[in-house]
Amino acid sequence: MWNRSELKSNAKLALKANYWKAVLVGLILSFILGSGSTAAQNSARSSTDGLTDIDPVMVFTVIGIILAAVFVAMVISILLSIFIWNPLEVGCQKFFINCKYGNAELGDIAYGFKNGYAHIGMIMFLRGLFTGLWMLLFIIPGIVKSYEYMMIPYLLAEHPEMTRQEAFAESKQMMDGNKWDAFVLDLSFIGWTLLGVCTFGILLVFYVEPYIYLTRAELYHALKNNNKPVEF
C-alpha cells in the first residue's frame, strides 16, 4: 500500500539528487505534453458582406483548400506524435523512473528512439486517441480512462517490447483501485501549481513540474511492486 506523503518525500530526495537534469527533462516533458501531443488547429474567418456577389465555384474552391490544409496539418501532427513526441515522452519518463535507482542520465530521453520507437509511438498514440474519444463522449468516464491508462508510458519505458494489449491491460490492472487515490495525489499539487503561476512560471519550471513528474514515477514504482503481471 502506498501513501502520498511517502511518494512525495521520495520524490523530493530524487529531485535533490538529480536537480538540474530533472529540471531540464521536466521542461522537455512539459513542452511535449503541452504542445507536442495535440493536433494543429487552424481557423478562418470571412465576412458576409457582398456574399451574393461571390462566385460559388470560388467558395467551394476556398473551402476545399482549407479542408485540405487542415487534413495535411492533422496528418503531420499525427506523424510527429508517433515518431517524435511519443517516443520522447517515454524517454523522459525513463529518466524519472531511473532517478529512483540513482543512475538517471540525460541520455535516457533517447531511450524511446533506441527501442522500437515506431512501436512505442503507436501505442502512445492509441492511448491518446482512446482517451480523447472517451472525453468527447463522456467527460467523467474520459477522466477515469485517462487514469486507467496512466501507467502506459512508464511500462513502455521499462518494457518497450510490450504489445498494445499487454500495455493497456497491465496499466488497467495496476490502476485498479488506485485511480481515485492517484486523482487526489494530482489534486494535492494545486497549491504548488498556483504558487508557480504567481511566480510567472519560474517556480513551475525549477521545482513544481519536476517534483510532480518524480512523484508520479514514484507512484509507478509503488504500484509495480504491488502488482501481479497480467497473464496472456
Helices and strands as residue ranges (DSSP letters): H 4-17, H 19-31, I 32-36, G 51-53, H 56-80, I 81-85, H 86-98, G 106-110, H 111-114, H 117-137, H 139-148, H 152-158, H 164-175, H 179-187, H 190-198, H 202-203, I 204-208, H 209-226
